[in-house]
């Protein structure tokens, strides 16, 4: 995972390396206190990956069609200070309690449908310490439906959705590498355990309307890069 984080940060910061170095020299020249640390953009950015199990219950037309489900959640997060930009996918499935009809897509009662819930989220940490974080978020995405097996498995349907929820993170101590990486930065990483609750609600002109309420337990890793560990 550290190699993946290093590679992604390399792409971002190699573009601005010369301009950042010049800016840091200017700041150091005019600062009256030469011992004050200067943070680079790399130190303010954190890249994270998380996965876990999420339980989903449904409402409106979704509730009539699907049973409660347990699915796999996968997410990628980019933090800048207290801001969050994330991409999340929840994969689950359910046996159909009634026919599933969305435009030209049709699955009959008794068959099993995949329920893929994906969204792009924006969040802000309203409370954060070295060990704990509370982060509300909103998002935009959609539900994807397709048969898990059978002759109709190559067909699918999509319903747009909006999402909102909360992340409650319990964070481990941060660990910093003893040697710089190939671009001269020290890697700082920490794990977290996340309790996640969110609601996804269908929007748009689709005749198949409903929502899901989702609660899960997530584990994750996030990392940043430091110019200096002194």
Secondary structure, DSSP 8 states (H G I E B T S, - for coil): -HHHHHHHHHHHHHTTHHHHHHHHHHHHHH-S-TTS----HHHHEEEEEEEEEEEEEEEEHHHHH---EEEEEEEEEEEETTEEEEEEEEEEEEE-SS-EEETTEEE-TT-EEEEEEEEEEEEEEEEE-SSEEEEEEEEEEEEEEEESSSTTTT-EEEEEEEEEEEEEEEE---EE-SS--TTS-EEEEEEEEEEEEEEEEE-SS-S--EEEEEEEEEEEEEEEEES---
